[in-house]
Amino acid sequence: MTKPLVMIAGGGIGGLATALTLHQIGVDCVVFESVRDLKPLGVGINLQPNAVRELIDLGIDAALLDQVGVPAKEWALVGLNGNDVYAEPRGLDAGYNWPQYAVHRGEFHMLLYRLVRERIGADAVKLGTRVTGYRNNPDGSVTADLEHADGSTSQHNGALLIGADGIHSAVRATMHPAQPPIHWGGAVMWRGTTWAKPIRTGSSFVGLGTHRQRMVIYPISHPDPETGLAMINWIAEVTYDDPNARENTGWFGQVEIDDFAHHFDGWAYDWLDVPALIRGADVAYENPMIDRDPISTWCDGAALLIGDAAHAMYPTGSNGASQAIIDARILGASMIEHGVTPAALAAFDAQLCGPVSALILRNRGAGPFGLLNMVDERCGGVFDDIDAVIPAQERAAFMAGYKKAAGFAIEALNSAAPTLAPGAKVPAA
Ligand SMILES: Cc1cc2nc3c(=O)[nH]c(=O)nc-3n(C[C@H](O)[C@H](O)[C@H](O)COP(=O)(O)OP(=O)(O)OC[C@H]3O[C@@H](n4cnc5c(N)ncnc54)[C@H](O)[C@@H]3O)c2cc1C
């Protein structure tokens, strides 16, 4: 009897984390990735402690993560006057049993790709192979429609199809043909990286500005021992009044720094020079803040959506990539319980679709940056003493609510059993 095969559409972070998880639990899989060549694309992303725990359980330890990023020590919101609105420790410093990592998305992605090839095989990821749709078969299996880089087409059968094909997912479009277009709320981000001296703790995530215009700044490498300079990821963000004013559906378009740097003229402090940081980058990318409206289900027979295909969300909570990794692991746990079956997908959907969809809407409401909205409502963004505007207890309660919803409450994570017990395998059918 041949072993059931799981097909994965998309070799991004979610798809590759799924492949590594399935390999760990003894399930055969193949990844179809549309691009002909995977390159280290993107800039900084955060891997929250819940996701780092899963990576460590996958054998991706601190030594490997230190090659692509740096443990995060602090999360801070700072007003335009340079005064703290809120600051808290992160990762191990906050009491988590696992660190939080700020990593270069592209380098982390390449690390996963290398591990998939080493562990599963050089042809585990079929590059230049786009999944264009699927159909459930009467025998319970699923057929994926494939389009190859040379323009030819073919079909591939499997026990299950996991749609990890990102925000423009073809698997999702097949599952929900009437879904609304991508949603844009009016904010535009410009992103880049610059070699500079790390600020504050040396590994702080800093959100600086107001609810309508801000900079997010954090290092994504250890400092160079000779120069002390680290690769600093920055995101310059402006909210426009008219969300219909522009076409906004893409991820990364390269832009001229002069096109946007003027928004941040004068943002210079004795501890941080924002204009210099922006102008120190070699390239910058424009990246509209887009997501998708939640859908009622991510599951259709033997097909399932995970990662951004299921729940593309605003990056305000720094949890898009982390949730894609968590998805992969919960899917693995579901297969341990239900086998390589549609029942495993249905159980995954029942557990995650509701709460993660709520998180999409919560992130639309500014996520943890909502504290800046509160500052604006109460004092127009101008303050000397933050305690007089939002008492410390209220600020802490706001953040605790967010972390609980996003699944990274400290005690809950530290005391939770591993998602996949060490050595667990899917029982033979
Ligand atoms: C090039 C790129 C750069 C990014 N840079 C950043 C960044 O700097 N900061 C940030 O916060 N987030 C970034 N993201 C998004 C971030 O990686 C995701 O939000 C998160 O990691 C969830 O990953 P995912 O695997 O679900 O989706 P994605 O990371 O989007 O991966 C989806 C994968 O599927 C492939 N694909 C798409 N359609 C098909 C198809 N029909 N058939 C087969 N394969 C398909 C894509 O080529 C891609 O490799 C980026 C995404 C991409 C694709």
The ligand as an SDF file (V2000), in Angstrom:
LIG
                    3D

 53 58  0  0  0  0  0  0  0  0999 V2000
    8.4210   37.7860   -1.1920 C   0  0  0  0  0  0  0  0  0  0  0  0
    7.7790   38.0170    0.1650 C   0  0  0  0  0  0  0  0  0  0  0  0
    8.3620   38.9490    1.0330 C   0  0  0  0  0  0  0  0  0  0  0  0
    7.7850   39.1980    2.2790 C   0  0  0  0  0  0  0  0  0  0  0  0
    8.3870   40.0830    3.1040 N   0  0  0  0  0  0  0  0  0  0  0  0
    7.8440   40.3520    4.3070 C   0  0  0  0  0  0  0  0  0  0  0  0
    8.4600   41.2840    5.2000 C   0  0  0  0  0  0  0  0  0  0  0  0
    9.4990   41.8630    4.8970 O   0  0  0  0  0  0  0  0  0  0  0  0
    7.8680   41.5210    6.3950 N   0  0  0  0  0  0  0  0  0  0  0  0
    6.7050   40.8860    6.7510 C   0  0  0  0  0  0  0  0  0  0  0  0
    6.1830   41.1340    7.8380 O   0  0  0  0  0  0  0  0  0  0  0  0
    6.1190   39.9760    5.9500 N   0  0  0  0  0  0  0  0  0  0  0  0
    6.6620   39.7080    4.7280 C   0  0  0  0  0  0  0  0  0  0  0  0
    6.0720   38.7800    3.9110 N   0  0  0  0  0  0  0  0  0  0  0  0
    4.8860   38.0620    4.3930 C   0  0  0  0  0  0  0  0  0  0  0  0
    5.2200   37.0240    5.4360 C   0  0  0  0  0  0  0  0  0  0  0  0
    6.2690   36.1960    4.9750 O   0  0  0  0  0  0  0  0  0  0  0  0
    3.9520   36.2290    5.6880 C   0  0  0  0  0  0  0  0  0  0  0  0
    2.9700   37.1020    6.2160 O   0  0  0  0  0  0  0  0  0  0  0  0
    4.1230   35.1290    6.6960 C   0  0  0  0  0  0  0  0  0  0  0  0
    5.4030   34.5920    6.7000 O   0  0  0  0  0  0  0  0  0  0  0  0
    3.1340   33.9840    6.4070 C   0  0  0  0  0  0  0  0  0  0  0  0
    3.6880   33.1920    5.3910 O   0  0  0  0  0  0  0  0  0  0  0  0
    2.9300   32.2840    4.3690 P   0  0  0  0  0  0  0  0  0  0  0  0
    3.8590   31.1400    4.1200 O   0  0  0  0  0  0  0  0  0  0  0  0
    1.5570   31.9830    4.7920 O   0  0  0  0  0  0  0  0  0  0  0  0
    2.8100   33.1800    3.0500 O   0  0  0  0  0  0  0  0  0  0  0  0
    3.9360   33.7810    2.1150 P   0  0  0  0  0  0  0  0  0  0  0  0
    5.1450   34.1250    2.8820 O   0  0  0  0  0  0  0  0  0  0  0  0
    3.2830   34.8220    1.3120 O   0  0  0  0  0  0  0  0  0  0  0  0
    4.3390   32.5470    1.1560 O   0  0  0  0  0  0  0  0  0  0  0  0
    3.4890   32.0740    0.1180 C   0  0  0  0  0  0  0  0  0  0  0  0
    4.3420   31.3020   -0.8710 C   0  0  0  0  0  0  0  0  0  0  0  0
    3.4870   30.6910   -1.8310 O   0  0  0  0  0  0  0  0  0  0  0  0
    3.9650   30.9420   -3.1360 C   0  0  0  0  0  0  0  0  0  0  0  0
    2.7700   30.9390   -3.9950 N   0  0  0  0  0  0  0  0  0  0  0  0
    1.8660   31.9220   -4.1560 C   0  0  0  0  0  0  0  0  0  0  0  0
    0.8650   31.5170   -4.9360 N   0  0  0  0  0  0  0  0  0  0  0  0
    1.1420   30.2350   -5.2750 C   0  0  0  0  0  0  0  0  0  0  0  0
    0.4510   29.2580   -6.0390 C   0  0  0  0  0  0  0  0  0  0  0  0
   -0.7390   29.5440   -6.6100 N   0  0  0  0  0  0  0  0  0  0  0  0
    0.9900   28.0230   -6.1940 N   0  0  0  0  0  0  0  0  0  0  0  0
    2.1900   27.7260   -5.6050 C   0  0  0  0  0  0  0  0  0  0  0  0
    2.8880   28.6240   -4.8500 N   0  0  0  0  0  0  0  0  0  0  0  0
    2.3530   29.8550   -4.6860 C   0  0  0  0  0  0  0  0  0  0  0  0
    4.6740   32.2740   -3.0320 C   0  0  0  0  0  0  0  0  0  0  0  0
    5.6430   32.4270   -4.0470 O   0  0  0  0  0  0  0  0  0  0  0  0
    5.3070   32.1740   -1.6450 C   0  0  0  0  0  0  0  0  0  0  0  0
    6.5640   31.5470   -1.6740 O   0  0  0  0  0  0  0  0  0  0  0  0
    6.5980   38.5070    2.6570 C   0  0  0  0  0  0  0  0  0  0  0  0
    6.0270   37.5690    1.7880 C   0  0  0  0  0  0  0  0  0  0  0  0
    6.6080   37.2960    0.5560 C   0  0  0  0  0  0  0  0  0  0  0  0
    5.9960   36.2560   -0.3780 C   0  0  0  0  0  0  0  0  0  0  0  0
  1  2  1  0
  2  3  1  0
  2 52  2  0
  3  4  2  0
  4  5  1  0
  4 50  1  0
  5  6  2  0
  6  7  1  0
  6 13  1  0
  7  8  2  0
  7  9  1  0
  9 10  1  0
 10 11  2  0
 10 12  1  0
 12 13  2  0
 13 14  1  0
 14 15  1  0
 14 50  1  0
 15 16  1  0
 16 17  1  0
 16 18  1  0
 18 19  1  0
 18 20  1  0
 20 21  1  0
 20 22  1  0
 22 23  1  0
 23 24  1  0
 24 25  2  0
 24 26  1  0
 24 27  1  0
 27 28  1  0
 28 29  2  0
 28 30  1  0
 28 31  1  0
 31 32  1  0
 32 33  1  0
 33 34  1  0
 33 48  1  0
 34 35  1  0
 35 36  1  0
 35 46  1  0
 36 37  1  0
 36 45  1  0
 37 38  2  0
 38 39  1  0
 39 40  1  0
 39 45  2  0
 40 41  1  0
 40 42  2  0
 42 43  1  0
 43 44  2  0
 44 45  1  0
 46 47  1  0
 46 48  1  0
 48 49  1  0
 50 51  2  0
 51 52  1  0
 52 53  1  0
M  END
$$$$
